[in-house]
């Protein structure tokens, strides 16, 4: 059954709880995934993962299925918004309720800082921001910091900026005449965004200045914006290519450290970078 068919079924009789063995689960509970043997590669990858119950869905025959988002998925918020690729369906016998003391997620601290990876992975070093946030997600992220890969999804970033973060750190390729691999930390002048000549908004493209200008026009509160940028060696040429050049790949770890240190200073209210 595909995602579209499940969306059709979401209009069916709502189910707010499900009994599994001697336990009861409901929306918002934490469960452990136990896909039955003989499944596909995705089942193997998700086996043993802890997930949050996003909804309980009933099919045409009245059978209840458990829709979950993976707890440590960096795109978990997209799953909670019911975006394909970040929510998964399991039968009741494929999820294991956790003990009562572990069943409820800990309160999530409201994110104060957004770290947004930007770039097109098919255009060589333009994928710098995407790779940095991927590497960043392997580190311990300070509480209050949200790290997300926006790729070329400019509209998604515009909507994210409506959440009123205290600070936003954009991570992107930054051509400005420096040796390839040079990492820079700059602060755009938000008061001069109106001087920037806007482009027609492309739902499948990403121009950071255009995104900021559009977000501001939509009354987003842009408190502080920083750019962690890297001078590219190549942007893929006419045919494009995947993978970062050697100097830009070597700069990824430097950017990760710079972002973590900048985020900690921002959380402490230290504007001196």
Buried (B, 14 or more C-beta within 10 A) or exposed (E): EEEEEBEEBEEEEEBEEBEBEEBEBEBEBBBBBBBEEEEEEEBEEBBEBBBBBBBBBBBEEEEBBBBBBBBEBBBBBBBBEBBEEBBBBBEBEBBBBBEEEBBEEEEEEEBBBBBBBBBBBBBBBBBBBBBBBBBBBEEEBBEBBBBBBBBBBBBBBBBBBEEEBBBBBBBBBBEEEEEBBBBBBEEBEBEEBEEEEEEEBEEEBBBBBBBBBBBBEEEBEBEBBBBBBBBBBBBBEEEBEEBBBEBBBEBBEBBBEBBBEBBEBBBEEEEEE
